[in-house]
Amino acid sequence: MRKRSKQILILLGSPREDGNSTRLAFAFADAASRNGHAVRSIRLPALDVAPCDGCRQCWAKASQPCVIRDDMDSVYPLLRAADVLVFATPLHFYTWSAPIKTLTDRLVCLTPQFKRNLKGKTSVLLATAADERPAAFAGLTATYRLVADYMGWKRLGEVRIGGLAAEDDVSRAGRALARADALGSRL
Ligand SMILES: Cc1cc2nc3c(=O)[nH]c(=O)nc-3n(C[C@H](O)[C@H](O)[C@H](O)COP(=O)(O)O)c2cc1C
């Protein structure tokens, strides 16, 4: 039986426009598109997204997602409409990049205790680093899994590729792009 077409939202966290994590994301996207899914990607560093200021008004009045007016106004509907959220990030100081951290903090208004939440989505982690040691990804992996589990997201899979310093190192890194493609093909 043919699978239902899914909405896939790729959150690109790299400051590089055509860097390693973005190339991994596009390999994932190509595979998902081949399977008939609708893919949209957002370059988070290009957006104007303020950090959560901890005002907690979203906790007081759950009808108001967030009182900060910035580019999250257009990202929230995309997040809510998506079936699959893909976090594509370079490792920055052993965790995901600042734009992804800023975005995830702004999800505090959509956590499972609220009627309006992001429960039931599928999530994916695609990450690249300069460090070749698998242990370099430990903090990022733990963060992603804790966030996904807390938010009520299924975890489809993770691709972590180390040893990538220059912008297009991923293209020469053995089966890196094939692994992202294989994960995208599972949708
Ligand atoms: C601000 C900054 C912090 C970084 N921190 C780390 C790190 O903690 N560990 C590591 O292995 N690589 C680190 N890197 C290197 C990148 O993770 C690596 O080159 C990655 O492949 C870049 O992906 P991109 O091309 O998608 O930006 C850092 C790079 C930058 C610019």
The ligand as a MOL file (V3000), in Angstrom:
LIG
                    3D

  0  0  0     0  0            999 V3000
M  V30 BEGIN CTAB
M  V30 COUNTS 31 33 0 0 0
M  V30 BEGIN ATOM
M  V30 1 C 31.7160 28.1970 16.3530 0
M  V30 2 C 32.1840 26.8190 15.9800 0
M  V30 3 C 32.2840 25.8580 16.9630 0
M  V30 4 C 32.6990 24.5660 16.6360 0
M  V30 5 N 32.7680 23.6370 17.6290 0
M  V30 6 C 33.1690 22.3770 17.3170 0
M  V30 7 C 33.2230 21.3760 18.3340 0
M  V30 8 O 32.9280 21.6140 19.5020 0
M  V30 9 N 33.6540 20.1370 17.9810 0
M  V30 10 C 33.9940 19.8230 16.6770 0
M  V30 11 O 34.3580 18.6930 16.4170 0
M  V30 12 N 33.8840 20.7470 15.6900 0
M  V30 13 C 33.4920 22.0070 15.9850 0
M  V30 14 N 33.3810 22.9500 14.9750 0
M  V30 15 C 33.6100 22.5350 13.5670 0
M  V30 16 C 32.3090 22.1880 12.8400 0
M  V30 17 O 31.4250 21.4460 13.6610 0
M  V30 18 C 32.5830 21.3270 11.5960 0
M  V30 19 O 33.5270 21.9270 10.7460 0
M  V30 20 C 31.2960 21.0230 10.8410 0
M  V30 21 O 31.4840 20.0060 9.8970 0
M  V30 22 C 30.7870 22.2840 10.1340 0
M  V30 23 O 29.5340 21.9960 9.5490 0
M  V30 24 P 28.8780 23.0500 8.5310 0
M  V30 25 O 29.8000 23.0750 7.3160 0
M  V30 26 O 27.5410 22.4870 8.2420 0
M  V30 27 O 28.8290 24.3600 9.2310 0
M  V30 28 C 33.0080 24.2430 15.2850 0
M  V30 29 C 32.8930 25.2340 14.2940 0
M  V30 30 C 32.4970 26.5060 14.6360 0
M  V30 31 C 32.3880 27.5570 13.5550 0
M  V30 END ATOM
M  V30 BEGIN BOND
M  V30 1 1 1 2
M  V30 2 1 2 3
M  V30 3 2 2 30
M  V30 4 2 3 4
M  V30 5 1 4 5
M  V30 6 1 4 28
M  V30 7 2 5 6
M  V30 8 1 6 7
M  V30 9 1 6 13
M  V30 10 2 7 8
M  V30 11 1 7 9
M  V30 12 1 9 10
M  V30 13 2 10 11
M  V30 14 1 10 12
M  V30 15 2 12 13
M  V30 16 1 13 14
M  V30 17 1 14 15
M  V30 18 1 14 28
M  V30 19 1 15 16
M  V30 20 1 16 17
M  V30 21 1 16 18
M  V30 22 1 18 19
M  V30 23 1 18 20
M  V30 24 1 20 21
M  V30 25 1 20 22
M  V30 26 1 22 23
M  V30 27 1 23 24
M  V30 28 2 24 25
M  V30 29 1 24 26
M  V30 30 1 24 27
M  V30 31 2 28 29
M  V30 32 1 29 30
M  V30 33 1 30 31
M  V30 END BOND
M  V30 END CTAB
M  END
